[in-house]
Amino acid sequence: EAVTGVQTCALPIASFAPHQGSNQLVTLVAATPQILTITAQDKSIRIANAGANPVHFRTYDSTITPAPVASSADCPVLAGMASTFTKAMSHDRVAIFSTAGTTVNVCTGEGW
């Protein structure tokens, strides 16, 4: 029996294929930005926030000077969540920041 007033949307199920060996486990100190080197040739980045506080990040090309610094104005990943984002293939750095500190896994690969 159909439920009235409810719309559904069938989305394709896609998966993230990690670049083996690219994961970095990082513990962020409160209000101290960090910069990580990531694989430029990968199309995606996955950030899994294992901590209790949000993390913010931005990817960029290391030839940019001065190097960007992440802040709370950048893309967030909430506590206990994992998110995958498309990045430019020239981007070989990720700047990450947490106002209150947290622990994250940062991994590159393809898909979402």
C-alpha positions in Angstrom: 0.0 0.0 0.0 1.4 3.4 -1.0 2.0 6.1 1.5 0.5 9.4 0.4 2.5 12.6 0.6 5.9 10.9 0.6 8.3 11.2 -2.3 11.3 9.0 -2.7 14.4 9.5 -4.8 16.5 6.5 -5.9 20.2 7.5 -6.0 22.9 5.3 -7.4 25.0 3.7 -4.7 28.6 4.7 -5.2 31.6 3.8 -3.2 34.9 5.4 -2.3 38.0 3.6 -3.5 40.9 4.7 -1.3 44.4 5.1 -2.6 46.1 2.4 -0.6 48.5 3.7 2.0 47.3 7.3 1.7 45.4 7.4 5.1 46.8 9.8 7.7 45.6 9.7 11.3 45.9 13.2 12.7 45.2 14.6 16.2 44.5 18.3 16.0 45.4 20.5 18.9 42.7 23.1 19.7 42.9 26.2 17.4 46.2 25.0 15.8 45.9 24.7 12.0 47.9 21.9 10.3 48.9 21.2 6.7 49.1 17.7 5.3 50.6 16.5 2.0 48.1 14.4 0.0 48.2 12.6 -3.3 47.7 15.2 -6.1 46.6 12.6 -8.8 43.6 11.4 -6.7 40.2 13.0 -7.5 38.6 12.7 -4.0 39.5 13.2 -0.4 37.7 11.5 2.5 37.8 13.0 6.0 36.6 10.9 8.9 36.2 12.8 12.1 36.6 10.3 15.0 36.7 13.1 17.6 34.0 15.0 19.5 34.5 18.3 17.8 34.0 19.6 14.2 37.0 19.9 11.8 37.3 22.4 9.0 39.5 21.9 5.9 40.4 23.2 2.5 42.6 21.6 -0.3 45.0 23.5 -2.4 48.0 23.3 -4.7 51.4 23.6 -2.9 52.6 26.1 -5.5 50.2 28.7 -4.0 52.1 31.3 -1.9 51.5 32.1 0.8 50.0 28.7 1.7 46.3 28.9 2.7 45.5 28.3 6.4 42.3 26.5 7.3 39.8 28.2 9.7 36.3 27.7 11.0 35.1 29.5 7.8 36.2 26.5 5.7 34.3 23.3 4.8 33.3 21.4 8.0 33.1 17.7 8.9 31.0 17.2 12.0 32.1 15.1 14.9 31.6 11.4 14.3 31.0 11.9 10.6 32.9 10.9 7.5 32.5 12.9 4.3 34.1 12.6 0.8 34.7 15.5 -1.5 35.9 16.0 -5.0 39.1 18.0 -5.2 41.2 19.4 -8.1 43.8 16.9 -9.2 46.5 19.5 -8.8 45.7 19.9 -5.1 48.5 18.2 -3.1 47.9 19.8 0.3 45.0 19.9 2.8 44.8 22.5 5.5 42.8 21.3 8.5 41.6 23.1 11.7 39.5 22.4 14.7 38.5 25.1 17.2 38.4 22.7 20.1 40.7 19.9 18.8 39.7 16.5 17.4 41.1 13.4 15.7 40.6 12.7 12.0 41.6 10.2 9.3 42.4 11.9 6.0 42.5 9.6 2.9 42.6 10.3 -0.9 41.2 8.1 -3.6 38.3 8.1 -6.1 34.5 8.1 -5.8 32.2 9.2 -3.0 
